C-alpha cells in the first residue's frame, strides 16, 4: 500500500476508534455520571453518589478522558490524510489549525475533569458530614464551596473546551467538504450547532439546555466520524478518488 493509502487507512482506524470511545463515554454519561450532575435533581442522592460511588464516578470521567484523546488522534490523522487532498490554498491550513484547537481544548477539558474527580467528591463528603453533625452553618458553607467548584469545572469543560472542540470540528468538516459525502457534512453541521448550543447552555447555567444539546451532539459526532471512516476506507483502496 502506498504512503497515501496508509494515511487514509490510519484515518479510518482513528475515526472508528473515536466513534467507539465516544459511544462508551456517552453511555457513561447516561448511566453513571448523570447521577452526580445537575440532571439529578435530588441533591441528597447526588451527594451520596459522589461519596459512595467514587469508583463509578472516576471510571465515567476516565471514559471522557479517552474520548478527548481519541478526538485529538482523529484530528491528527485527518490532517495527515488531507495532505493528499486537493484544496484551495486558503483552506490548506484548516486541519492543522483544528489540531491546535483540540490540543488546547484537551488541556482545559482534562483540568476540569480533574476537578470533578479530585475535588467534587471531597466537597460532597464535607457537606454530608456537616449534615450528620447538624451543623447548618458548616453545611451551607460546604455546599456553596461545592457548587462554586463544580460550576468552575463546568465552565472549563462545557463552555471553553467544548467551544474549542466545536470550532475544530467545523474547521475539519469545512476543509473536507468536497471529499466526503453530503450527509457527513450535514452531521458535522449538527455537531457544530449542538456544540454551540451546549456552550451557550453551560454559560447560562441552563440544565435542560445542557441535557438536550448533549442528546443531539453525541449522535452528531458518531455520524460525522463514521462518515469520515467509511470515506477514508474507500480512499485507502482507491487513492485516485481522494481528490474527487
C-alpha positions as CSV (number, residue, x, y, z in Angstrom):
1,X,0.0,0.0,0.0
2,X,1.3,3.5,-0.8
3,X,2.0,6.1,1.9
4,X,-1.1,7.9,0.7
5,X,-3.2,4.8,1.2
6,X,-1.6,4.2,4.6
7,X,-2.6,7.7,5.7
8,X,-6.2,7.2,4.7
9,X,-6.2,3.8,6.4
10,X,-4.9,5.4,9.6
11,X,-7.7,8.0,9.4
12,X,-10.3,5.2,9.0
13,X,-9.0,3.5,12.1
14,X,-8.7,6.7,14.1
15,X,-12.3,7.6,13.2
16,X,-13.7,4.2,14.1
17,X,-11.7,4.3,17.4
18,X,-13.2,7.7,18.2
19,X,-16.7,6.5,17.4
20,X,-16.3,3.6,19.8
21,X,-14.8,5.6,22.6
22,X,-17.4,8.4,22.3
23,X,-20.1,5.9,22.3
24,X,-18.7,4.4,25.6
25,X,-18.3,7.9,27.1
26,X,-21.9,8.7,26.1
27,X,-23.1,5.6,27.9
28,X,-21.1,6.5,30.9
29,X,-22.7,9.9,31.0
30,X,-26.2,8.5,30.6
31,X,-25.8,5.6,33.1
32,X,-23.2,6.8,35.6
33,X,-22.2,10.5,35.6
34,X,-25.7,11.8,35.4
35,X,-26.2,10.6,38.9
36,X,-23.7,13.1,40.2
37,X,-24.5,16.1,37.9
38,X,-27.3,18.7,37.7
39,X,-29.5,16.2,35.8
40,X,-30.1,14.5,39.2
41,X,-32.5,17.0,40.8
42,X,-32.3,15.1,44.1
43,X,-29.4,16.9,45.8
44,X,-29.1,14.4,48.6
45,X,-28.9,11.5,46.2
46,X,-26.4,13.4,44.1
47,X,-24.1,14.0,47.1
48,X,-24.5,10.4,48.2
49,X,-23.5,9.1,44.8
50,X,-20.4,11.3,44.7
51,X,-19.2,9.9,48.1
52,X,-20.3,6.3,47.9
53,X,-20.0,5.8,44.1
54,X,-16.5,7.2,43.8
55,X,-15.2,4.3,41.7
56,X,-18.0,4.6,39.2
57,X,-17.6,8.4,39.1
58,X,-13.9,8.0,38.4
59,X,-14.5,5.4,35.7
60,X,-17.0,7.6,34.0
61,X,-14.7,10.6,33.8
62,X,-11.8,8.4,32.6
63,X,-14.0,7.4,29.7
64,X,-14.3,11.1,28.8
65,X,-10.5,11.4,29.1
66,X,-10.2,8.7,26.5
67,X,-12.8,10.5,24.3
68,X,-10.8,13.7,24.3
69,X,-7.6,11.9,23.4
70,X,-9.3,9.9,20.6
71,X,-10.6,13.2,19.2
72,X,-7.1,14.6,19.1
73,X,-5.8,11.4,17.3
74,X,-8.7,11.6,14.8
75,X,-7.8,15.2,14.0
76,X,-4.1,14.4,13.6
77,X,-4.9,11.6,11.2
78,X,-7.4,13.8,9.4
79,X,-4.7,16.5,8.9
80,X,-2.2,13.9,7.6
81,X,-4.7,12.4,5.2
82,X,-5.6,15.9,4.0
83,X,-2.0,16.3,2.6
84,X,-3.2,14.1,-0.3
85,X,-6.3,16.1,-0.9
86,X,-6.8,18.9,-3.4
87,X,-7.8,22.1,-1.6
88,X,-7.5,25.8,-2.1
89,X,-4.5,27.5,-0.6
90,X,-6.7,29.5,1.8
91,X,-8.1,26.3,3.3
92,X,-4.9,24.2,3.4
93,X,-4.1,25.2,7.0
94,X,-7.5,24.4,8.5
95,X,-6.8,20.8,9.5
96,X,-3.6,21.8,11.3
97,X,-5.4,24.7,13.0
98,X,-8.1,22.2,14.2
99,X,-5.4,20.0,15.7
100,X,-4.1,23.0,17.7
101,X,-7.6,23.9,18.8
102,X,-8.2,20.4,20.1
103,X,-4.9,20.3,21.9
104,X,-5.8,23.5,23.7
105,X,-9.3,22.1,24.4
106,X,-7.9,18.9,26.0
107,X,-5.8,21.0,28.4
108,X,-8.9,22.7,29.6
109,X,-11.0,19.6,29.5
110,X,-8.7,17.3,31.5
111,X,-8.2,20.1,34.0
112,X,-11.9,20.5,34.5
113,X,-12.4,16.7,34.8
114,X,-9.6,16.5,37.3
115,X,-11.5,19.0,39.5
116,X,-14.6,16.8,39.2
117,X,-12.5,13.7,40.0
118,X,-10.4,15.1,42.8
119,X,-12.4,17.9,44.5
120,X,-16.1,17.3,43.9
121,X,-16.4,14.0,45.9
122,X,-14.3,15.5,48.8
123,X,-16.5,18.6,49.0
124,X,-19.6,16.4,48.8
125,X,-18.3,14.4,51.8
126,X,-17.9,17.7,53.7
127,X,-21.5,18.6,53.0
128,X,-22.7,15.2,54.2
129,X,-20.5,15.3,57.3
130,X,-21.9,18.7,58.3
131,X,-25.4,17.4,57.8
132,X,-24.8,14.5,60.0
133,X,-23.4,16.8,62.7
134,X,-26.5,19.0,62.3
135,X,-24.2,22.0,61.7
136,X,-26.3,24.2,59.4
137,X,-23.6,26.9,59.0
138,X,-20.9,24.4,58.0
139,X,-23.3,22.7,55.7
140,X,-24.2,25.9,53.9
141,X,-20.5,26.8,53.6
142,X,-19.6,23.4,52.3
143,X,-22.5,23.4,49.8
144,X,-21.5,26.8,48.5
145,X,-17.9,25.6,48.0
146,X,-19.1,22.5,46.2
147,X,-21.4,24.4,43.9
148,X,-18.7,27.0,43.0
149,X,-16.1,24.4,42.3
150,X,-18.5,22.4,40.2
151,X,-19.6,25.5,38.3
152,X,-16.0,26.4,37.6
153,X,-15.3,22.9,36.2
154,X,-18.4,23.0,34.0
155,X,-17.4,26.4,32.6
156,X,-14.0,25.0,31.7
157,X,-15.2,21.8,30.1
158,X,-18.7,22.6,28.9
159,X,-18.1,26.2,27.7
160,X,-14.4,26.7,27.0
161,X,-13.2,23.2,26.0
162,X,-16.4,22.3,24.2
163,X,-16.3,25.6,22.3
164,X,-12.8,24.8,21.0
165,X,-13.8,21.2,20.1
166,X,-16.8,22.7,18.2
167,X,-14.7,25.2,16.2
168,X,-12.1,22.4,15.4
169,X,-14.8,20.1,14.2
170,X,-16.3,22.8,11.9
171,X,-12.8,23.5,10.6
172,X,-12.1,19.9,9.8
173,X,-15.5,19.5,8.1
174,X,-15.2,22.6,6.0
175,X,-11.7,21.6,4.8
176,X,-13.0,18.3,3.7
177,X,-16.4,19.3,2.4
178,X,-15.5,18.4,-1.3
179,X,-14.3,14.9,-0.4
180,X,-16.8,13.5,1.9
181,X,-20.5,12.6,1.3
182,X,-23.1,15.4,1.8
183,X,-24.7,13.5,4.7
184,X,-21.3,13.6,6.5
185,X,-21.2,17.3,6.1
186,X,-24.7,17.6,7.5
187,X,-23.7,15.6,10.5
188,X,-20.8,17.9,11.0
189,X,-23.1,20.9,10.9
190,X,-25.2,19.1,13.6
191,X,-22.1,18.8,15.7
192,X,-21.4,22.5,15.2
193,X,-24.9,23.7,16.0
194,X,-25.4,21.5,19.0
195,X,-21.9,22.2,20.3
196,X,-22.5,25.9,20.2
197,X,-25.9,25.3,21.9
198,X,-24.1,23.3,24.7
199,X,-21.6,26.1,25.3
200,X,-24.4,28.7,25.5
201,X,-26.4,26.5,27.9
202,X,-23.4,25.9,30.2
203,X,-22.6,29.7,30.2
204,X,-26.3,30.4,31.1
205,X,-26.3,27.5,33.6
206,X,-29.4,26.1,31.9
207,X,-29.7,22.5,32.9
208,X,-32.3,21.5,30.3
209,X,-30.3,23.1,27.6
210,X,-27.2,21.2,28.6
211,X,-29.1,17.9,28.5
212,X,-30.8,18.3,25.2
213,X,-27.8,19.8,23.4
214,X,-25.8,16.7,24.5
215,X,-28.6,14.5,23.3
216,X,-28.1,15.9,19.8
217,X,-24.3,16.4,20.0
218,X,-23.2,12.9,20.6
219,X,-25.1,11.2,17.8
220,X,-23.8,14.0,15.5
221,X,-20.2,13.2,16.4
222,X,-20.9,9.5,15.9
223,X,-22.5,10.0,12.5
224,X,-19.8,12.5,11.3
225,X,-16.9,10.4,12.3
226,X,-18.5,7.2,10.9
227,X,-18.9,9.0,7.6
228,X,-15.3,10.0,7.6
229,X,-14.3,6.4,8.4
230,X,-16.3,5.0,5.5
231,X,-14.9,7.5,3.0
232,X,-11.4,7.1,4.3
233,X,-11.6,3.4,3.8
234,X,-12.7,3.9,0.2
235,X,-9.8,6.4,-0.4
236,X,-7.3,3.9,1.0
237,X,-8.4,1.3,-1.5
238,X,-8.8,3.8,-4.4
239,X,-6.2,6.6,-3.9
240,X,-7.2,8.2,-7.1
241,X,-10.6,9.0,-5.7
242,X,-9.2,11.2,-2.9
243,X,-9.2,14.4,-4.9
244,X,-12.7,14.0,-6.2
